[in-house]
Every structure is written in C-alpha cells, then in structure tokens.
Amino acid sequence: MTVQELPGAAAYRPTPPPAWKPLTDPAPLLPDPEPYRVLGTDAVADADPELLLRLYAELVRGRRYNAQATALTKQGRLAVYPSSTGQEACEIAAALVLEERDWLFPSYRDTLAAVARGLDPVEALTLLRGDRHTGYDPREHRIAPLCTPLATQLPHAVGLAHAARLKGDDVVALAMVGDGGTSEGDFHEALNFAAVWRAPVVFLVQNNGFAISVPLAKQTAAPSLAHKAVGYGMPGRLVDGNDAAAVHQVLGEAVARARSGGGPTLVEAVTYRMDAHTNADDATRYRVDSEVEAWRAHDPIQILERELTGRGLLGDEGIEEARAAAERMAAALRERMNADPVLDPMDLFAHVYAEQTAQLREQAARLRVELDAEHGQDDMEEGR
Amino acid sequence: MTTAAATAGERTAKAKPATMAQALGRALRDAMAQDPAVHVLGEDVGTLGGVFRITDGLAKEFGDDRCTDTPLAEAGILGAAVGMAMYGLRPVVEMQFDAFAYPAFEQLISHVAKMRNRTAGAMPLPITVRVPYGGGIGGVEHHSDSSEAYYMATPGLHVVTPATVEDAYGLLRASIASDDPVVFLEPKRLYWSKADWSPEAPVAVEPIGRAVVRRPGRSATLITYGPSLPVCMEAAEAAVEEGWDLEVVDLRSLVPFDDETVAASVRRTGRAVVVHESSGFGGPGGEIAARVTERCFHHLEAPVLRVAGFDIPYPPPMQEKHHLPGVDRVLDAVARLQWEAES
C-alpha cells in the first residue's frame, strides 16, 4: 500500500507537495569507492618535495613520540596513553594542513596532531598524566581540549567555525573523530548543523578498524564512512590514511573549500591502529596477527620513505638526521616527564566558577585545615 | 546587568501590567542591543518567535545571524553554542520544553559545566540555557518535567529560576552577563503572570545567588522558588486564619544556594517547609532540608518538612492537579510543624 492508497490520504494532502530540489554543489557528494592515494602513483609527480620531506620528518618524530609516551605509561608516568602508532600520517597531515588562525578539535587519541601543531609535548600529556585536564590555553594554540567523550567535540567545531564566519574571520575548524565516534548522535548533529549552516569545518574520521574491540563491520552498514556525507549534503572523501601526501592533499582541498565558503567536508582516512586501544586493552582478543602484519607492510613511514629514497630526495644521511631529531625530542620528553609535577590542592576549587560560591569557599577552608594538619604531622615526624 | 535600573518613583510612573513572558523577551532584546556578542539560537526561536513567543521579534530586529532557527537537535544546539562561546560569543539557547533538554545533557554536563575547570580558567563558557520547566499548563507527556535536581547536581553550572516579572528580567540579564554557564529555568505556568513593570525602566535585581524574603513572618518559613512561589504566598495568606504568620523565602537561585538568607529566616521562625513541584526523593528539598538542619538544628522546633511532587513520572494533564503541591498540601505541612509540641 503506498501513501496515496492509504484511506484518507488524498484528504490530508489536497494539493501535491512541490517538487523537492536538492542543493547543488560543485563538489560531488559521493566519495570514490577506492581510497585516494598519492604515494606510488602518478599523482606523486605533483607533490611538493619540500612538503614530502617535512611530512617525513614529522612522521618519524611522531612515531618516536608514540613509542616514548607508551614507555612512559609502562613506567607509571602516564595514567594511560592511547597510541596512534600506524596513524601518524593522519595526525601529522591534520596538523600541517591548518593555518595558524585555524582551530584543531582533537579526540583523546590525537595528542600527536596537537604536538605537531606546535603544542609543548609535556603540556599535551597532562590529561593522560593526570595532573591537569588540559595543560594548555586552547585559545593560545587554537587547539580545543583533547576530548574524551566520543564525537562531542564535533558540534563545538561547527559552532566555533560558524562564529568565526559571523565575525568575518576566514577561520577553518578541523575536527577529528574515530570510526566508533561516527555512530554517536553528536556526529550526526554536528554534520547536519555544519551542512545546513555551510560552516567552514572539515571532519576527519580516522577509520583505524576498531572501536576498542568492535570492528567496523559491526559499527556501520554503510559502504564507507565517507558515504555518510551524502545524507547531509556535503562532499565525502575517502583517502588512504597511511599515505601522508594523500591525506594532506585531500584535507588541504577540504580546508580550501571551507575557507572559500564552500562548506564542510567529511574525510574518511582508512588506516590501522597498530597498538592496542590503550595499555589497558588486549588487542590479541579481537584481531589476528596476519591482519596486523598486512598493515605493517603498508606502514605510513615506510611508504613515504620508499617514495622519497626512490626519487633521490632522501638518502641515508637524511634518514639518520630525522631519527636523531626524533631521539632528541624523546630524550627531552623523557627527562621532563620524569620530574614530578608540583600540584596545589587548592586549585581544586579555583576554576569551578568565575567567583567561588560560599559553598566552595567553605569546602576549600576545610581542605586547607586538613592539609595544614598533614603538614604539621610531617613536620613532627621529621623532627621540625 | 541591570544598568537601566530606575528609582521607585520613575517605576511607578511608567509601570503598567506586563507578563513574565514579556519581561523575558525584553531582557533578551536589551541584552542583544547592548552586546553584539549575544546570540540567541534554538528550534523555532526565529520566524515563529518561540513556541511561547519569548523570542518574538528578535530575528526581525537583529537578523537571522543573531537569532537563529536551528535544526531540531538539542545536543547540536548546545554543542554549537559551546563552540560559539569558545570564539567569544555569548550564546543564549532555548530548549523549548524541559524534557526536550535531555538529549543535550552530555554537552551540558561533560562540556558546558566543565570547560572552565578543564582549562584551568583559560576558557570560560558564558552560555545561558533557557529551559521552560514545570507543569500546570495541561501539557502532555514530556512537557511538564521539573528537572532542576539534575542541573543542581552538576558542579560548574549556575541554576536560576525567577518567580516574578521583575526577577525574570533582572535574572535573565544577569545570566547572560555572567561569565559562567547558567541554566535559566523558566516556570512556564507563570509566563502569563502579570505585574506592574515598565520595560523602559527595569528594576535592579540582586546578583545571582541571593534569595529574597517575599513575605515576612514569625511562626514558620516556607522555602520555595519558581512556580511554587505563588502557591506559598497564597498558603501564607490562608494560614493567617489558622493563626500562622508564615515567612516566604523565594530562593531565585538554586546554585549558588543562599544559605545565609535561608538560615537567618529559619532561625527567626524555628520551623521550615520546603515546597517544590519536582519529585521529592533525590529532589532539591532533601538538599535544602539537610542544609537548614545542619545550620539551624538548635533553633528548630520541628523537623524540616518537604512538600513536593509525588515520586512518579509526571502524570497526564488530567491528573496533574493531584500531583502538583497546592495550597492545601502546604497548609497540611504547616499544621504538621506542631509535631514536636504534640508528640
């Protein structure tokens, strides 16, 4: 039975509805079925050698950062570290594609993108160390706080980009989310708002295969996550997430389109999480070694290195230089992270409201008394 | 805030009956006129002027960019407002009805309430979330919830609720001017309550966080707010015949809570009843009764009593009169304040 055949249907709709007209957009909405690639293809001829070398140096540094942070977790210096090893190309491209005035909205796994954007490596880790939620001023770096709830930072990116445009600033917001995050309601609401408002936002989905243990096939029935763009009326792009040059190019086009008033883009970067979700996760329970090995052969650093050495842009000396720079970064990070942060318990009450409420003043006073008593005890034990 | 405060003389000269809805609309208008950073957004707030017409005329006067009809998605509305506030705007969002705000809870609790704290003060969010709340208007399911306890339980939010036309204007201006997020609860059954009030000469209201004694009395204190204030005022008048001289305290702000005004009143009267229409169990009354007991134990002649809605999902409109605490239920509680004398 169709709508027209339903009893009383004609009475409820005396005149036919006007024809529905889709929004016309010069960019096609449907992604290509195969992820876009640059490295190892003819497209690489157009790539800027300087950019490729910079991407390489950053990838090597990023990989080392992931390894160092993971080691710090094992040493108890970090409460947790969700490694992005294997996903460095997405992280670095996301950071390098933005201008200084643009904003980055990272998820909890995107420490590397924040660091590549210029954030102090130690400030980027305060959330994961557990001494401060956000160890930096988001406005100073134009990096939103690393976001732990899934996809909730996406509407923030939309609102910020919208506000910037209302103020006449040509600022673009790039928001990062994982494959699991695309199932959240906030993902939908953010993309819908962005498309309706034509907000200058780029959504980067890092599809790394698993939401903790749940594989993509159990996450979505869509042909690809980039396909979801069609329903919102924005272009969807599928890119090889281990191809730094390709991710940079696709994101670059999306950022340029957003900046020129062309509206948002959804980019799905197909990649793989080489490590477990975090140190608290056992990845052997849900994936097989052969799959991991297959992705290891498609390592983002290796494929870029092959390309650069094959074209004579990078030699042993260059490789050594990149690795040495990464080591220096790791050593400095290690040293700084080994120092215990100095915390003031009274800070607990300092930033709940602009002005402390009477209730918080009372509670702060109570904690003060407890702390003084503790110190008195310490002094006595130490014979002072 | 209430910079245009007038003297009482001017006020009397210009005042004519105005509704709470008009005062709220005027507050939004004046805030938008004064500060270009103030943006209003929500479902139906633009062309329609809001389902309660609070935002009527704002889109016309300030344009769609300042008063924006959004897609129907509360998490998206509030989430976008977070981003707008991050970029220096002062968004005022409308949640249309109390229970429609629930999809936005994660944004409210995980981001709006915490952003200042998460960023050690670097990124405060001056967002006002307008939530028409409460029953008594014959609304069907999901249109009459009193959700204040949920908001009160979330550190980082201010929770404000006016009960008079003057407060509606003053508190909304104060909320929009606040650098902290404010959940602004609008008692929708008082939208059409009237008072002599001049939009040209609004009266100054005390800063957020101050309760006010609406009716002085000696024999017991009724502690209330929002939609239950008129109920308590009526009960206080009726109680005179019974020999009770009731003091009525209007909290106006649930967070921060004005312990001083409340405790001072209860110390004077020695007896207290908390009156609200949201459910009693886990509700605001329990918190208030505990605070009063902690501060006034030696002054109390009877336990602090609560008159609240039943612990049931909000009933269908034909039954709501049984659920909502009315004058009789308040008077019954007042009678029970003789408990200690009798036992």
Chai-1 contact restraints between the chains, C-beta under 6 A:
chainA,res_idxA,chainB,res_idxB,connection_type,confidence,min_distance_angstrom,max_distance_angstrom,comment,restraint_id
A,H133,B,R118,contact,1.0,0.0,6.0,A-B,restraint_1
A,T134,B,R118,contact,1.0,0.0,6.0,A-B,restraint_2
A,T134,B,T119,contact,1.0,0.0,6.0,A-B,restraint_3
A,D137,B,A122,contact,1.0,0.0,6.0,A-B,restraint_4
A,P138,B,T119,contact,1.0,0.0,6.0,A-B,restraint_5
A,P138,B,M123,contact,1.0,0.0,6.0,A-B,restraint_6
A,P145,B,R118,contact,1.0,0.0,6.0,A-B,restraint_7
A,P149,B,S110,contact,1.0,0.0,6.0,A-B,restraint_8
A,P155,B,G76,contact,1.0,0.0,6.0,A-B,restraint_9
A,P155,B,G79,contact,1.0,0.0,6.0,A-B,restraint_10
A,P155,B,A80,contact,1.0,0.0,6.0,A-B,restraint_11
A,H156,B,G79,contact,1.0,0.0,6.0,A-B,restraint_12
A,H156,B,V82,contact,1.0,0.0,6.0,A-B,restraint_13
A,H156,B,G83,contact,1.0,0.0,6.0,A-B,restraint_14
A,V158,B,A80,contact,1.0,0.0,6.0,A-B,restraint_15
A,G159,B,A80,contact,1.0,0.0,6.0,A-B,restraint_16
A,G159,B,V82,contact,1.0,0.0,6.0,A-B,restraint_17
A,G159,B,G83,contact,1.0,0.0,6.0,A-B,restraint_18
A,G159,B,M84,contact,1.0,0.0,6.0,A-B,restraint_19
A,L160,B,G83,contact,1.0,0.0,6.0,A-B,restraint_20
A,L160,B,M86,contact,1.0,0.0,6.0,A-B,restraint_21
A,L160,B,Y87,contact,1.0,0.0,6.0,A-B,restraint_22
A,A163,B,M84,contact,1.0,0.0,6.0,A-B,restraint_23
A,A163,B,Y87,contact,1.0,0.0,6.0,A-B,restraint_24
A,A163,B,L89,contact,1.0,0.0,6.0,A-B,restraint_25
A,A164,B,Y87,contact,1.0,0.0,6.0,A-B,restraint_26
A,L166,B,D65,contact,1.0,0.0,6.0,A-B,restraint_27
A,D186,B,A75,contact,1.0,0.0,6.0,A-B,restraint_28
A,E189,B,A73,contact,1.0,0.0,6.0,A-B,restraint_29
A,E189,B,A75,contact,1.0,0.0,6.0,A-B,restraint_30
A,E189,B,G76,contact,1.0,0.0,6.0,A-B,restraint_31
A,N192,B,P71,contact,1.0,0.0,6.0,A-B,restraint_32
A,F193,B,P71,contact,1.0,0.0,6.0,A-B,restraint_33
A,F193,B,G76,contact,1.0,0.0,6.0,A-B,restraint_34
A,F193,B,A80,contact,1.0,0.0,6.0,A-B,restraint_35
A,V196,B,P71,contact,1.0,0.0,6.0,A-B,restraint_36
A,H351,B,R116,contact,1.0,0.0,6.0,A-B,restraint_37
A,H351,B,N117,contact,1.0,0.0,6.0,A-B,restraint_38
A,H351,B,A120,contact,1.0,0.0,6.0,A-B,restraint_39
A,H351,B,G121,contact,1.0,0.0,6.0,A-B,restraint_40
A,V352,B,N117,contact,1.0,0.0,6.0,A-B,restraint_41
A,V352,B,P155,contact,1.0,0.0,6.0,A-B,restraint_42
A,V352,B,G156,contact,1.0,0.0,6.0,A-B,restraint_43
A,Y353,B,D180,contact,1.0,0.0,6.0,A-B,restraint_44
A,A354,B,D179,contact,1.0,0.0,6.0,A-B,restraint_45
A,A354,B,D180,contact,1.0,0.0,6.0,A-B,restraint_46
A,T357,B,P256,contact,1.0,0.0,6.0,A-B,restraint_47
